[in-house]
Amino acid sequence: MGPLLLLIGKPYINLGKKRLFPKWIRWSELKWHMDDEDRTVEATHETNWMLQLENKLPVSLDKPIFIEKHQWHRLIKGKGHLTVKIIKHGKEN
């Protein structure tokens, strides 16, 4: 399956427990959303992409960020690709 098929409906490519947000994704595709479990998000490389939680200022992805279940959040696009590791808490894989 090619990368374009993996992107249908999502702004990222699933790579197991990691997600790749390609540099060609438009900022308008990075929408506010919430998830059904607590999770920790961590960039796997140095990046200037940011994460914004509801009612908070955007923060750097230079350290792991905990996101509570049903907390609204969004990515803010930086330069280049972004690869993040997603650790889901309280949900069996």
MOPAC internal coordinates of N, CA, C and O (Angstrom, degrees):
PM7 1SCF
backbone

  N    0.0000 0     0.00 0     0.00 0    0    0    0
  C    1.4524 1     0.00 0     0.00 0    1    0    0
  C    1.5212 1   108.54 1     0.00 0    2    1    0
  O    1.2310 1   119.84 1   -52.46 1    3    2    1
  N    1.3083 1   117.90 1   127.54 1    3    2    1
  C    1.4574 1   121.96 1  -179.57 1    5    3    2
  C    1.5135 1   112.61 1   -75.72 1    6    5    3
  O    1.2310 1   120.32 1   -17.40 1    7    6    5
  N    1.3356 1   116.99 1   162.60 1    7    6    5
  C    1.4544 1   121.61 1  -178.09 1    9    7    6
  C    1.5321 1   113.83 1   -57.08 1   10    9    7
  O    1.2310 1   119.61 1   144.35 1   11   10    9
  N    1.3150 1   118.35 1   -35.65 1   11   10    9
  C    1.4675 1   119.56 1  -178.60 1   13   11   10
  C    1.5149 1   111.53 1   -64.34 1   14   13   11
  O    1.2310 1   120.00 1   143.33 1   15   14   13
  N    1.3300 1   117.60 1   -36.67 1   15   14   13
  C    1.4597 1   120.18 1   177.96 1   17   15   14
  C    1.5274 1   111.21 1   -67.31 1   18   17   15
  O    1.2310 1   120.23 1   147.53 1   19   18   17
  N    1.3029 1   117.16 1   -32.47 1   19   18   17
  C    1.4619 1   120.70 1   179.25 1   21   19   18
  C    1.5231 1   111.78 1   -70.70 1   22   21   19
  O    1.2310 1   119.70 1   161.44 1   23   22   21
  N    1.3248 1   118.19 1   -18.56 1   23   22   21
  C    1.4618 1   122.07 1  -176.64 1   25   23   22
  C    1.5277 1   113.92 1   -91.38 1   26   25   23
  O    1.2310 1   119.24 1   175.50 1   27   26   25
  N    1.3103 1   119.05 1    -4.50 1   27   26   25
  C    1.4588 1   120.39 1  -175.95 1   29   27   26
  C    1.5287 1   109.44 1   -59.41 1   30   29   27
  O    1.2310 1   121.21 1   -62.14 1   31   30   29
  N    1.3394 1   115.28 1   117.86 1   31   30   29
  C    1.4560 1   121.19 1   177.76 1   33   31   30
  C    1.5173 1   115.32 1    82.62 1   34   33   31
  O    1.2310 1   119.62 1   172.11 1   35   34   33
  N    1.2981 1   118.32 1    -7.89 1   35   34   33
  C    1.4715 1   121.87 1  -178.60 1   37   35   34
  C    1.5214 1   109.62 1  -132.99 1   38   37   35
  O    1.2310 1   120.26 1   -32.38 1   39   38   37
  N    1.3425 1   117.11 1   147.62 1   39   38   37
  C    1.4721 1   119.45 1   178.99 1   41   39   38
  C    1.5303 1   113.17 1   -86.76 1   42   41   39
  O    1.2310 1   120.27 1  -164.94 1   43   42   41
  N    1.3305 1   117.09 1    15.06 1   43   42   41
  C    1.4674 1   120.52 1  -176.62 1   45   43   42
  C    1.5217 1   110.35 1  -140.31 1   46   45   43
  O    1.2310 1   121.52 1   -13.68 1   47   46   45
  N    1.3277 1   114.69 1   166.32 1   47   46   45
  C    1.4571 1   123.00 1   173.83 1   49   47   46
  C    1.5214 1   107.03 1  -108.56 1   50   49   47
  O    1.2310 1   120.38 1   -54.82 1   51   50   49
  N    1.3287 1   116.88 1   125.18 1   51   50   49
  C    1.4653 1   120.98 1   178.04 1   53   51   50
  C    1.5156 1   110.28 1   -73.76 1   54   53   51
  O    1.2310 1   120.96 1   -49.78 1   55   54   53
  N    1.3226 1   115.77 1   130.22 1   55   54   53
  C    1.4703 1   122.15 1   176.84 1   57   55   54
  C    1.5199 1   108.17 1  -127.55 1   58   57   55
  O    1.2310 1   120.08 1  -120.26 1   59   58   57
  N    1.3140 1   117.46 1    59.74 1   59   58   57
  C    1.4599 1   120.82 1  -175.87 1   61   59   58
  C    1.5179 1   109.88 1    73.41 1   62   61   59
  O    1.2310 1   120.29 1    61.19 1   63   62   61
  N    1.3455 1   117.06 1  -118.81 1   63   62   61
  C    1.4701 1   121.03 1   178.76 1   65   63   62
  C    1.5230 1   112.05 1   -88.17 1   66   65   63
  O    1.2310 1   120.87 1  -173.65 1   67   66   65
  N    1.3256 1   115.95 1     6.35 1   67   66   65
  C    1.4639 1   120.88 1   177.66 1   69   67   66
  C    1.5204 1   109.06 1  -116.69 1   70   69   67
  O    1.2310 1   121.38 1   -21.84 1   71   70   69
  N    1.3311 1   114.96 1   158.16 1   71   70   69
  C    1.4614 1   121.53 1   174.96 1   73   71   70
  C    1.5137 1   109.34 1  -131.25 1   74   73   71
  O    1.2310 1   121.42 1   -42.79 1   75   74   73
  N    1.3194 1   114.90 1   137.21 1   75   74   73
  C    1.4579 1   121.77 1   178.21 1   77   75   74
  C    1.5265 1   108.52 1  -108.16 1   78   77   75
  O    1.2310 1   120.83 1   -58.63 1   79   78   77
  N    1.3303 1   116.03 1   121.37 1   79   78   77
  C    1.4541 1   122.90 1   173.39 1   81   79   78
  C    1.5250 1   106.19 1  -102.25 1   82   81   79
  O    1.2310 1   119.94 1   -74.09 1   83   82   81
  N    1.3442 1   117.71 1   105.91 1   83   82   81
  C    1.4682 1   120.71 1  -175.91 1   85   83   82
  C    1.5234 1   112.44 1   -65.26 1   86   85   83
  O    1.2310 1   120.95 1   -28.33 1   87   86   85
  N    1.3136 1   115.80 1   151.67 1   87   86   85
  C    1.4637 1   120.69 1  -178.26 1   89   87   86
  C    1.5140 1   112.24 1   -64.00 1   90   89   87
  O    1.2310 1   119.76 1   159.43 1   91   90   89
  N    1.3382 1   118.07 1   -20.57 1   91   90   89
  C    1.4539 1   120.52 1  -178.22 1   93   91   90
  C    1.5253 1   113.73 1   -87.77 1   94   93   91
  O    1.2310 1   119.90 1  -178.47 1   95   94   93
  N    1.3277 1   117.79 1     1.53 1   95   94   93
  C    1.4747 1   120.97 1   174.97 1   97   95   94
  C    1.5219 1   108.42 1   -66.17 1   98   97   95
  O    1.2310 1   120.55 1   -43.46 1   99   98   97
  N    1.3253 1   116.55 1   136.54 1   99   98   97
  C    1.4708 1   120.28 1   177.11 1  101   99   98
  C    1.5223 1   109.81 1   -80.10 1  102  101   99
  O    1.2310 1   120.88 1   -34.38 1  103  102  101
  N    1.3343 1   115.92 1   145.62 1  103  102  101
  C    1.4718 1   119.73 1  -178.68 1  105  103  102
  C    1.5233 1   110.78 1   -57.89 1  106  105  103
  O    1.2310 1   119.83 1   149.55 1  107  106  105
  N    1.3340 1   117.93 1   -30.45 1  107  106  105
  C    1.4664 1   121.68 1  -178.43 1  109  107  106
  C    1.5321 1   112.79 1   -68.02 1  110  109  107
  O    1.2310 1   120.10 1   165.04 1  111  110  109
  N    1.3362 1   117.41 1   -14.96 1  111  110  109
  C    1.4648 1   121.19 1   178.02 1  113  111  110
  C    1.5323 1   111.87 1   -84.30 1  114  113  111
  O    1.2310 1   120.46 1   168.55 1  115  114  113
  N    1.3364 1   116.73 1   -11.45 1  115  114  113
  C    1.4636 1   121.40 1  -178.99 1  117  115  114
  C    1.5284 1   108.11 1   -93.80 1  118  117  115
  O    1.2310 1   120.94 1   -96.24 1  119  118  117
  N    1.3181 1   115.80 1    83.76 1  119  118  117
  C    1.4541 1   122.44 1  -171.96 1  121  119  118
  C    1.5267 1   112.66 1   -91.51 1  122  121  119
  O    1.2310 1   121.61 1   -24.47 1  123  122  121
  N    1.3369 1   114.53 1   155.53 1  123  122  121
  C    1.4674 1   120.24 1   170.98 1  125  123  122
  C    1.5253 1   107.88 1   -60.43 1  126  125  123
  O    1.2310 1   120.74 1   -44.58 1  127  126  125
  N    1.3324 1   116.19 1   135.42 1  127  126  125
  C    1.4593 1   120.64 1   178.07 1  129  127  126
  C    1.5201 1   109.62 1  -155.47 1  130  129  127
  O    1.2310 1   120.90 1   -10.20 1  131  130  129
  N    1.3283 1   115.88 1   169.80 1  131  130  129
  C    1.4612 1   121.55 1   174.15 1  133  131  130
  C    1.5170 1   107.93 1  -133.52 1  134  133  131
  O    1.2310 1   121.45 1   -19.49 1  135  134  133
  N    1.3310 1   114.83 1   160.51 1  135  134  133
  C    1.4626 1   120.79 1  -178.24 1  137  135  134
  C    1.5285 1   109.68 1  -121.05 1  138  137  135
  O    1.2310 1   120.67 1   -18.20 1  139  138  137
  N    1.3357 1   116.32 1   161.80 1  139  138  137
  C    1.4658 1   121.65 1  -175.75 1  141  139  138
  C    1.5235 1   114.42 1   -90.45 1  142  141  139
  O    1.2310 1   120.33 1  -168.95 1  143  142  141
  N    1.3401 1   116.98 1    11.05 1  143  142  141
  C    1.4651 1   119.91 1   175.73 1  145  143  142
  C    1.5242 1   108.99 1  -150.37 1  146  145  143
  O    1.2310 1   121.43 1   -24.00 1  147  146  145
  N    1.3435 1   114.86 1   156.00 1  147  146  145
  C    1.4646 1   119.58 1   171.79 1  149  147  146
  C    1.5180 1   107.73 1   -63.00 1  150  149  147
  O    1.2310 1   120.89 1   -31.13 1  151  150  149
  N    1.3286 1   115.91 1   148.87 1  151  150  149
  C    1.4561 1   119.62 1   177.96 1  153  151  150
  C    1.5230 1   110.60 1  -153.29 1  154  153  151
  O    1.2310 1   121.22 1   -22.43 1  155  154  153
  N    1.3084 1   115.27 1   157.57 1  155  154  153
  C    1.4570 1   122.62 1   171.65 1  157  155  154
  C    1.5177 1   106.98 1  -116.40 1  158  157  155
  O    1.2310 1   121.13 1   -46.77 1  159  158  157
  N    1.3286 1   115.45 1   133.23 1  159  158  157
  C    1.4637 1   122.21 1  -179.32 1  161  159  158
  C    1.5223 1   107.76 1  -115.97 1  162  161  159
  O    1.2310 1   120.70 1   -46.39 1  163  162  161
  N    1.3249 1   116.26 1   133.61 1  163  162  161
  C    1.4570 1   120.98 1  -178.00 1  165  163  162
  C    1.5304 1   109.60 1  -142.50 1  166  165  163
  O    1.2310 1   120.40 1   -54.15 1  167  166  165
  N    1.3302 1   116.85 1   125.85 1  167  166  165
  C    1.4637 1   120.39 1   174.82 1  169  167  166
  C    1.5256 1   108.82 1   -66.92 1  170  169  167
  O    1.2310 1   120.62 1   -36.50 1  171  170  169
  N    1.3156 1   116.41 1   143.50 1  171  170  169
  C    1.4653 1   119.96 1  -179.42 1  173  171  170
  C    1.5249 1   111.86 1   -93.23 1  174  173  171
  O    1.2310 1   120.61 1  -177.63 1  175  174  173
  N    1.3333 1   116.45 1     2.37 1  175  174  173
  C    1.4650 1   121.28 1  -177.78 1  177  175  174
  C    1.5217 1   108.30 1  -156.06 1  178  177  175
  O    1.2310 1   120.56 1   -11.67 1  179  178  177
  N    1.3060 1   116.53 1   168.33 1  179  178  177
  C    1.4620 1   121.13 1   176.98 1  181  179  178
  C    1.5259 1   109.27 1   -67.56 1  182  181  179
  O    1.2310 1   120.55 1   -45.81 1  183  182  181
  N    1.3307 1   116.55 1   134.19 1  183  182  181
  C    1.4635 1   120.57 1  -176.12 1  185  183  182
  C    1.5259 1   110.10 1  -154.63 1  186  185  183
  O    1.2310 1   120.94 1   -20.13 1  187  186  185
  N    1.3375 1   115.81 1   159.87 1  187  186  185
  C    1.4626 1   118.97 1   173.09 1  189  187  186
  C    1.5342 1   110.79 1  -108.66 1  190  189  187
  O    1.2310 1   119.81 1  -170.34 1  191  190  189
  N    1.3346 1   117.96 1     9.66 1  191  190  189
  C    1.4518 1   120.75 1   169.88 1  193  191  190
  C    1.5320 1   107.29 1   -63.65 1  194  193  191
  O    1.2310 1   120.31 1   -25.25 1  195  194  193
  N    1.3367 1   117.00 1   154.75 1  195  194  193
  C    1.4550 1   120.88 1  -178.67 1  197  195  194
  C    1.5267 1   110.17 1  -132.89 1  198  197  195
  O    1.2310 1   121.37 1   -15.41 1  199  198  197
  N    1.3427 1   114.98 1   164.59 1  199  198  197
  C    1.4568 1   121.55 1   176.07 1  201  199  198
  C    1.5182 1   107.83 1  -122.04 1  202  201  199
  O    1.2310 1   120.58 1   -43.36 1  203  202  201
  N    1.3208 1   116.50 1   136.64 1  203  202  201
  C    1.4602 1   120.61 1   178.34 1  205  203  202
  C    1.5180 1   109.13 1  -122.08 1  206  205  203
  O    1.2310 1   120.88 1   -53.29 1  207  206  205
  N    1.3334 1   115.92 1   126.71 1  207  206  205
  C    1.4578 1   122.58 1   174.25 1  209  207  206
  C    1.5225 1   107.98 1   -95.92 1  210  209  207
  O    1.2310 1   120.54 1   -26.99 1  211  210  209
  N    1.3196 1   116.57 1   153.01 1  211  210  209
  C    1.4625 1   121.57 1  -179.10 1  213  211  210
  C    1.5255 1   111.09 1   -52.69 1  214  213  211
  O    1.2310 1   120.78 1   -46.43 1  215  214  213
  N    1.3218 1   116.11 1   133.57 1  215  214  213
  C    1.4652 1   124.31 1   179.06 1  217  215  214
  C    1.5276 1   113.55 1    62.86 1  218  217  215
  O    1.2310 1   120.05 1  -157.05 1  219  218  217
  N    1.3343 1   117.50 1    22.95 1  219  218  217
  C    1.4726 1   122.59 1   177.96 1  221  219  218
  C    1.5207 1   108.83 1  -129.18 1  222  221  219
  O    1.2310 1   121.10 1   -21.79 1  223  222  221
  N    1.3142 1   115.51 1   158.21 1  223  222  221
  C    1.4555 1   120.56 1   172.83 1  225  223  222
  C    1.5270 1   109.47 1   -76.33 1  226  225  223
  O    1.2310 1   119.36 1   -27.26 1  227  226  225
  N    1.3262 1   118.83 1   152.74 1  227  226  225
  C    1.4653 1   120.98 1   176.83 1  229  227  226
  C    1.5286 1   111.00 1   -59.61 1  230  229  227
  O    1.2310 1   120.95 1   -34.42 1  231  230  229
  N    1.3346 1   115.78 1   145.58 1  231  230  229
  C    1.4635 1   121.17 1   179.05 1  233  231  230
  C    1.5215 1   109.73 1  -126.56 1  234  233  231
  O    1.2310 1   121.45 1   -25.36 1  235  234  233
  N    1.3180 1   114.83 1   154.64 1  235  234  233
  C    1.4542 1   122.88 1   178.59 1  237  235  234
  C    1.5280 1   110.26 1   -66.91 1  238  237  235
  O    1.2310 1   121.06 1   -28.78 1  239  238  237
  N    1.3094 1   115.58 1   151.22 1  239  238  237
  C    1.4651 1   121.81 1   174.89 1  241  239  238
  C    1.5291 1   111.41 1   -94.25 1  242  241  239
  O    1.2310 1   120.26 1  -153.70 1  243  242  241
  N    1.3366 1   117.10 1    26.30 1  243  242  241
  C    1.4704 1   120.16 1  -178.16 1  245  243  242
  C    1.5246 1   113.44 1   -79.87 1  246  245  243
  O    1.2310 1   120.28 1   176.84 1  247  246  245
  N    1.3451 1   117.07 1    -3.16 1  247  246  245
  C    1.4685 1   121.28 1   173.62 1  249  247  246
  C    1.5202 1   107.52 1  -146.92 1  250  249  247
  O    1.2310 1   119.75 1   -19.31 1  251  250  249
  N    1.3394 1   118.09 1   160.69 1  251  250  249
  C    1.4607 1   120.24 1  -178.29 1  253  251  250
  C    1.5328 1   111.25 1   -59.76 1  254  253  251
  O    1.2310 1   121.07 1   -36.33 1  255  254  253
  N    1.3384 1   115.55 1   143.67 1  255  254  253
  C    1.4609 1   121.75 1   179.53 1  257  255  254
  C    1.5249 1   108.37 1  -123.54 1  258  257  255
  O    1.2310 1   120.85 1   -51.68 1  259  258  257
  N    1.3331 1   115.99 1   128.32 1  259  258  257
  C    1.4611 1   121.59 1   177.74 1  261  259  258
  C    1.5241 1   108.98 1   -90.07 1  262  261  259
  O    1.2310 1   120.49 1   -47.53 1  263  262  261
  N    1.3274 1   116.66 1   132.47 1  263  262  261
  C    1.4625 1   122.93 1   178.43 1  265  263  262
  C    1.5255 1   107.60 1  -121.96 1  266  265  263
  O    1.2310 1   120.49 1   -58.44 1  267  266  265
  N    1.3312 1   116.67 1   121.56 1  267  266  265
  C    1.4577 1   120.91 1  -179.43 1  269  267  266
  C    1.5258 1   111.75 1   -73.48 1  270  269  267
  O    1.2310 1   121.05 1   -27.34 1  271  270  269
  N    1.3153 1   115.60 1   152.66 1  271  270  269
  C    1.4582 1   122.78 1   174.54 1  273  271  270
  C    1.5301 1   109.38 1   -51.13 1  274  273  271
  O    1.2310 1   120.16 1   -46.83 1  275  274  273
  N    1.3236 1   117.31 1   133.17 1  275  274  273
  C    1.4710 1   125.16 1   177.17 1  277  275  274
  C    1.5260 1   114.10 1    64.64 1  278  277  275
  O    1.2310 1   119.78 1  -161.72 1  279  278  277
  N    1.3294 1   118.02 1    18.28 1  279  278  277
  C    1.4696 1   121.59 1   175.05 1  281  279  278
  C    1.5324 1   107.82 1   -89.21 1  282  281  279
  O    1.2310 1   120.44 1   -55.06 1  283  282  281
  N    1.3440 1   116.77 1   124.94 1  283  282  281
  C    1.4575 1   121.16 1   178.93 1  285  283  282
  C    1.5233 1   109.96 1   -66.51 1  286  285  283
  O    1.2310 1   120.50 1   -42.51 1  287  286  285
  N    1.3279 1   116.65 1   137.49 1  287  286  285
  C    1.4644 1   121.44 1  -179.88 1  289  287  286
  C    1.5246 1   109.48 1  -158.54 1  290  289  287
  O    1.2310 1   121.21 1   -15.49 1  291  290  289
  N    1.3358 1   115.29 1   164.51 1  291  290  289
  C    1.4633 1   121.34 1   177.14 1  293  291  290
  C    1.5154 1   109.77 1  -155.46 1  294  293  291
  O    1.2310 1   121.34 1   -24.23 1  295  294  293
  N    1.3204 1   115.04 1   155.77 1  295  294  293
  C    1.4661 1   121.03 1   171.65 1  297  295  294
  C    1.5159 1   108.59 1   -89.29 1  298  297  295
  O    1.2310 1   120.97 1   -31.13 1  299  298  297
  N    1.3160 1   115.76 1   148.87 1  299  298  297
  C    1.4555 1   122.34 1   173.03 1  301  299  298
  C    1.5217 1   106.63 1  -116.27 1  302  301  299
  O    1.2310 1   121.62 1   -58.43 1  303  302  301
  N    1.3127 1   114.50 1   121.57 1  303  302  301
  C    1.4585 1   121.12 1  -173.04 1  305  303  302
  C    1.5251 1   112.70 1   -64.58 1  306  305  303
  O    1.2310 1   121.65 1   -41.53 1  307  306  305
  N    1.3299 1   114.45 1   138.47 1  307  306  305
  C    1.4521 1   122.41 1   172.47 1  309  307  306
  C    1.5198 1   108.77 1  -116.98 1  310  309  307
  O    1.2310 1   120.78 1    25.37 1  311  310  309
  N    1.3219 1   116.12 1  -154.63 1  311  310  309
  C    1.4611 1   120.97 1   179.98 1  313  311  310
  C    1.5340 1   109.88 1   -89.93 1  314  313  311
  O    1.2310 1   121.14 1   -34.44 1  315  314  313
  N    1.3146 1   115.43 1   145.56 1  315  314  313
  C    1.4620 1   120.73 1   175.92 1  317  315  314
  C    1.5218 1   112.97 1    74.19 1  318  317  315
  O    1.2310 1   121.56 1     5.86 1  319  318  317
  N    1.3283 1   114.62 1  -174.14 1  319  318  317
  C    1.4623 1   122.02 1   176.97 1  321  319  318
  C    1.5233 1   109.44 1   -73.60 1  322  321  319
  O    1.2310 1   120.73 1   -20.62 1  323  322  321
  N    1.3232 1   116.21 1   159.38 1  323  322  321
  C    1.4609 1   122.35 1   170.63 1  325  323  322
  C    1.5149 1   107.71 1  -126.78 1  326  325  323
  O    1.2310 1   120.61 1   -50.96 1  327  326  325
  N    1.3316 1   116.44 1   129.04 1  327  326  325
  C    1.4577 1   121.25 1   171.38 1  329  327  326
  C    1.5149 1   107.19 1  -119.42 1  330  329  327
  O    1.2310 1   120.82 1   -53.43 1  331  330  329
  N    1.3342 1   116.04 1   126.57 1  331  330  329
  C    1.4593 1   121.16 1   179.31 1  333  331  330
  C    1.5137 1   109.80 1  -123.18 1  334  333  331
  O    1.2310 1   121.50 1   -30.72 1  335  334  333
  N    1.3276 1   114.74 1   149.28 1  335  334  333
  C    1.4535 1   122.21 1   172.27 1  337  335  334
  C    1.5273 1   106.18 1   -97.02 1  338  337  335
  O    1.2310 1   120.16 1   -48.74 1  339  338  337
  N    1.3266 1   117.31 1   131.26 1  339  338  337
  C    1.4605 1   123.13 1  -179.59 1  341  339  338
  C    1.5275 1   107.78 1  -110.50 1  342  341  339
  O    1.2310 1   120.41 1   -57.96 1  343  342  341
  N    1.3174 1   116.81 1   122.04 1  343  342  341
  C    1.4643 1   121.46 1   175.66 1  345  343  342
  C    1.5210 1   106.60 1  -112.27 1  346  345  343
  O    1.2310 1   120.54 1   -69.27 1  347  346  345
  N    1.3212 1   116.58 1   110.73 1  347  346  345
  C    1.4643 1   121.72 1   179.44 1  349  347  346
  C    1.5133 1   109.01 1   -88.17 1  350  349  347
  O    1.2310 1   120.72 1   -48.34 1  351  350  349
  N    1.3414 1   116.22 1   131.66 1  351  350  349
  C    1.4618 1   121.99 1  -179.18 1  353  351  350
  C    1.5319 1   109.42 1  -105.80 1  354  353  351
  O    1.2310 1   120.24 1   -46.50 1  355  354  353
  N    1.3065 1   117.14 1   133.50 1  355  354  353
  C    1.4512 1   120.59 1   174.87 1  357  355  354
  C    1.5076 1   115.13 1    77.80 1  358  357  355
  O    1.2310 1   119.92 1  -166.34 1  359  358  357
  N    1.3132 1   117.76 1    13.66 1  359  358  357
  C    1.4675 1   120.90 1   176.45 1  361  359  358
  C    1.5151 1   107.86 1  -132.80 1  362  361  359
  O    1.2310 1   121.40 1   -53.15 1  363  362  361
  N    1.3179 1   114.93 1   126.85 1  363  362  361
  C    1.4611 1   118.49 1  -179.94 1  365  363  362
  C    1.5103 1   110.04 1   -72.49 1  366  365  363
  O    1.2310 1   120.95 1   -39.63 1  367  366  365
  N    1.3493 1   115.78 1   140.37 1  367  366  365
  C    1.4700 1   120.03 1  -179.91 1  369  367  366
  C    1.5059 1   111.08 1   -88.50 1  370  369  367
  O    1.2310 1   120.10 1   180.00 1  371  370  369

